[in-house]
């Protein structure tokens, strides 16, 4: 990295590079690009040794000096500069060390330095505040709003070189839960802390990058779904890992889906110590090849848990999203479908548990059996319950007699084999098909040729 200058001024160093100025100041590093409106002024102030002026441009918080604020006849002044009443009234009610004070004060400084003219700055600030736009970041450059009539004011602030110095984001399309936070004028830090449980510098930077996107005037709120799903169950470093690896597709589903996914993750990963297994959760999320299933698992789980009141620890789940989704989908479908048993048919009853070759026959007893088979085999036989009940159709399953794995299902109508299929409606092995047909003929369940 070519260094053109390295000049030390008291406790400040700066490096003037080809396209930027890197400043080491107050134990922090600041990078100011050459297209930043502050660039020339900062460079000049440092070269002239004017630390106070440079500091106020680099870090607006450097300006906040409790001894330099005065209130005269209801107006807040800072260094002989009156602060617009709509902001001054708020500042008088705030602690100078608070986030809200710093964000409002920095916003005023930014507008003032941008427009140069005090009356123009006051007019713009009044316009924004009167239409409920408010500053959400400490640096004073990000504003949230819902009133679409501030577009003209936005252009006034950002007109120079068509650079977007002030960033405006509309929260009108946010879900009610997030909309309410912005309506209460909560700071960005507080929103992130409330949803993620913490607001580290890393998560804050990621959140700003994901939520406030270039060429999008609306807040990209679905990033917050990571917090809804993972807060409390994952340590913050693992939440960041999940975000960076895109382990959840937050564009699928809504807040409720991810809150319910969190309920599943809490029960699923609970350890005897009372904590949550970080590795188990990460492995589970990484196993989700179809991200749609993650948003569905939470919903299915909450419904099944409420209906059956079962303990997930009693179920021997593999750490695989697909198999868990299949189980919960099957159980959820059972809840929603009225249960009924099938009329016993003597011929088919006699076939139940009959073994032949490497197979064994299973006969369904009720419509929930069929639904379970349909989910296992990934076919539509789960919808045939009413036909079996009315004896318009008979269905059997052919399973491996050693492993009990379901291999085929067959449906028989009027003593004819209507269909014999494997998983995903695959054609059966020819030898297996012949063996099955021979058995059915021997039991007089289908016509002999």
Secondary structure, DSSP 8 states (H G I E B T S, - for coil): ---S-EEEETTEEEEE-SSEEEEEETTEEEEEETTSTTHHHHHHHHHTT-HHHHHHHH-GGGG--GGGEEEETTEEEETTEE--HHHHHHHTTS-TTSHHHHHHHHHHHHHHHHH--HHHHHHHHHHHHHTT-EE-STTS-EEEE--GGGHHHHHHHT-GGG---SEEEE-TTS-HHHHHHHHTT--HHHHHHHHHS---HHHHHHHHHHHS-TT--B--GGGGHHHHHHTTTS-HHHHHHHHHTT-S-TTSS-HHHHHHHHHHHHHHHB-TTSSB-HHHHHHHHHT-SSTHHHHHHHHHHHHHHHHH---GGGS---S-HHHHHHHHHHHHHHHHS---B----HHHHHHTT-EETTEEEEE--BHHHHHHHHHHHTSSGGG-HHHHHTTS-EEEEEEETTT--EEEEEEEETTEEEEEE-GGG-B--HHHHHHHHHHHHHTTSS---
